[in-house]
Amino acid sequence: MICSVILRIRTVIMLRQGCAWVMQLRAGGGCDLLQALQRTLTRSELDTLLIILGSRPDQTVDVICDCLTQNRVPCVHAVAYSCSSPAAIETVKKMAEVSGGRYHLFSAALGVVDSSTDVDLLWAEIKAARSVLTQIQSMRQGRLGDTAVTVDAELSLESSQVCSGLDSLTLSDFSPVRPALSAPLCVQTTGAAPTSSSQWLKSHGLKAQKLDLYQLLAPNAYSPQETFVPVLGKTVSSTVHERVMVQFEWHDGTLKNLHVHLPSLQKYQKRLVGAVHLFERRVEWLNRTGSQQIWGTVYEQRVQVLLDMSGMNVHYQLHLQHAMRTLLQEQLADKHSFNVIVFGSDVKPWQEKMVPSTHENLQAAWLWIQALECVGGRNTLAALRCALEEDERDDSSLTRGLYLLTTGVPDQHMVSVTAYVSERCSTTNLNLHVCLFTGEEDTARCPPPHYTTRTETARALSSLAHAGNGRFLWMTETGIVESDDISALIEEMETAVNYYQKCSELVDSLIQKGSDRGSGETSSPPIKPWAWTHTAQLPSPRPTSLSLARPDSRQKSRLAQNSLTWRPNSSKAVIPAADIRTPARPPRSADQRKTSVSQSVFFMEDGSLGVVFKKYPKPKSVRKTITTVKLPKHEDICSTKQWLKRFGVKTLKLDLHKLISGPECCHHNKLVPSVQKRVSAKYCDVFPRVQINGAVKHLHLTPGELKQYLSQTEKLMQRYGQRLEWLLTGSRRVFGSVLEKTVCVLLDVSGSMAPCLPELQKELTLLIWDQLHANSVRFNMLAFSGEVRMWQPVLVQSTEELCVEAVQWLNQLSTHGASFTLQALQTACGFADAVGLYLITDGRCDSSHSRILTEIESLRQEKDFKVHTIAVSCHDRACSEFLKSLAHKTGGRFHQAPENTDPALIRKLLSDPCSADPVLPKCEGDDLRRLSEEIEKLRLFQKQAKAFRETILESRSQKGT
């Protein structure tokens, strides 16, 4: 008895420890299932192995199954938890089959069991029972095959009841969510009238609440005044702002002089914080679980819903049904009318016309949706025509909304669909909103004919929604990825944060100006005209009309004298040299060469004395400010060199070393002869000192400015990470970005390329669909070894039919022979001018490298082309240098796919600039290398900015104590 109690206590303690260990786990890195299996199979005491997958494993299904078959494996119970990846689902089923265990597919978002071994076995028994009852029904007719039989009446009645019960049974009856789906709709009425975020911001945004910073500062903002002074003969700027005002950069880029009222700014900042909290509450409301998370806000009065039920959505059928149920329950009850159109290969409208949004109609529409199955293609254009060409009612004042829920791009060309929607929606009071639902992207398999990545699909459907005057929303099983409603709110919040930071800068500048004025650094003595009598002449008497006329007469006499100057009669005449001797000026010392302050005193019209500065010291540079960066959301198809010219650290004026390298930041340390030692300037004790590139500099930046700098660099770092991930996804990881609109791909199929040709064929297939077909690039392909083989005699358009032919041509290639690289390049140059040649090779050529470079240089004098080299399995340094030289001499780029690039490690490095991890993985390709170098530079600036800010705060705290 005591032993059992102790054993139970130990079990409870171990369970609690296990729960605590599970709770401290955090997501990160890849899914290395093979290593986990190898470590687990070393424990011989296990009899059951529970594997829970949430994404596609890093290894293939065959590798994992081989590991299970080669080892003594216990019973495996594999679970796919909220995972829509086909590769993960296949892995779960194969592991259960190999080990004799069970599998279970569960969707946490809906609380639905998509599939399970237990359910499948039970469903097989039900099908067998149905077969038996079918035979019994035949026996009731008096025959079983060719044999005549007789069935008792009581048995016949019981069998008919059982058969009717089994006929009404479906696989979805075993789902835990089945009672909720089959239950009547719980229709809810919306309270306030729903609106989109753009409409909501018109009444609750910053401008609506009168929180625009420039509106607040406009009454006390003055432009710098410039006046022409006749005495000096030049324009002079006012200097009043240096004493009583603060300079501020306006929204149009000009500088304004401001009178700053601290209480007003503090009150304004509090109101900004309240506005941001209001925006955050709306974002949370839009992101909550419900119909708003899937559809956004449905604010039109007449609503049509287009539901994608194509055969590619078999795994998402329950998700689509759940989305429709929440929409019917939560947002359609208060509408004027509605209709539902389902499309696959065919279009099936629920009703021919829109019907009122009554409880009965909503329930009937839900029952109709439950009976549908996912079959056929994705004929989106036919569904849009069915909805847009429907005859409108007489009441045209009611707004119409069309909500399209799909999981991919249409079967038709995207340009045609977008053009049709733009034409129809421009003439009607109609908005087309697109809702995209995607699962996990599976890049391990060969892409289908209409393959596009999730990002490209989202971009295409976003353009479709904007062409239809609507909004775009992209959602996955884990939540919202992109939403126009949320993006508008986030943009408004960023504007509010920007205003708050500018207010903080104004406050810091005012405090610093006050402290400088108190220390007497920038104060100047009052104007005393008679104190300058030793350096300036006595003031002249008040000018009269006669004295003013004298300069005019003198000027006329000079002009007359100059007109009588002797000139030669011809060009051959020699002008006599004038013996003009000017007295030599004595050399000026360094102190005399410095600009001194001098003034001119004159009488004004009212008799008062006026003073004009003739010479005064001007600052060598204007104080540099932290700019607010504006970055694009989508990727541009260009090289990294071109992209960094627009969004590099130097271009965006975020170079930290330049910001603290002005003349005012210099450290002055001079030798004093009287004490025979070097002494620093007085102001050197006021500002902290830092080392920049071996030189001592003083920090004139405030903590608020450094905080804003860190905020802007963090935003830029996130954008760099997005660009880096884009370059490492799809076909760009192996081949880089295809920039030109006319392209020829040269593939080396010599004997040395045999180990990597199968993988190259898959990647080239992805390249054709991912970049050439998607961007409408004219292209051709060459395969060269001991001979050169062309796919087409000329460049062709990247239509769907020709792309399929190109893939088939690639798959029949084989490696053999030598490598005639020069002949292949000469053949490719003959297609057209301004063509981009993409050479895929390992760098081993039959001709010498120097000869190829010389021949290509001579060809470039006749033809305009660029050679982009892609190194594949290139381990020879000489071959790699040859490919780099060939690309750079022709204005192209060198690319080599990075090895073992972990996206999780890259995201970790970019999210924590001060981490102790090593630098980013080394990249040989030009695009990846340049971007990595820019990222490393930005990480260095972030580390230094944090250290500088801590230094300034520490210095201020020491002075305060």
Protein Blocks (a to p, Z undefined) as FASTA:
>chain_A
ZZmmmmmmmmmmmmmmmmmmmmmpccedjddfklmmmmmmmpmkbcbdcdddfbdcfbdf
klmmmmmmmpccdddddddehiabfklmmmmmmmmmmnopacddddfklopafbafklmm
mmmmmmmmmmmmmmmmmmmnopahjaccdddfklmmmmmmmmmmmmmpcfklmpmklmmm
mpccdddddfbdcddfklmmmmmmmklnopafklmmmmmgccddddddfklopacddfkl
mmmmccdddfkopacdddddfklmmmmmmmmmmmmmmmmmmmmmmmpgcjklmnopafbf
bdcddddfbfklmmmmmmmmmmmmmmmmmmmmmpmbdcddddffbccdfbfbdcdddfkl
mmmmmmmmmmpccedjddfklmmmmmmmpccdfblmbccddddddfbdcfbdfklmmmmm
mmmmmmpccddddddddddddfkbccdfklccfklmmmmmmmmmmmnopacddddfkbcf
bdfklmmmmmmmmmmmmmmmmmmmmmmmmmmmmmmmmnommgccdddfklmmmmpccddd
dddfklmmmmmmmmmmmmmmmmmpccdfbfkbccddddddddddddddfklmpccddddd
dddfkopacdddfbdcddfbdcdddddddddfbdcdddfklmmmmmgmklnopafklmmm
cfklpccddddfklopacddfklmmpccddeehiacddfbdfklmmmmmmmmmmmmmmmm
mmmmmmmgcjllmnopafbfbdcddddfbfklmmmmmmmmmmmmmmmmmmmmmnopacdd
dddffbccdfbfbdcdddfklmmmmmmmmmmgccedjddfklmmmmmmmmpghiacdddd
ehiafbdfklmmmmmmmmmmmpccddddddehiabfklmmmmmmmmmmnopacddddehi
afklmmmmmmmmmbcbdcddddfbfklmmmmmmmmmmmmmmmmmmmmmmmmmmmmmmmmZ
Z
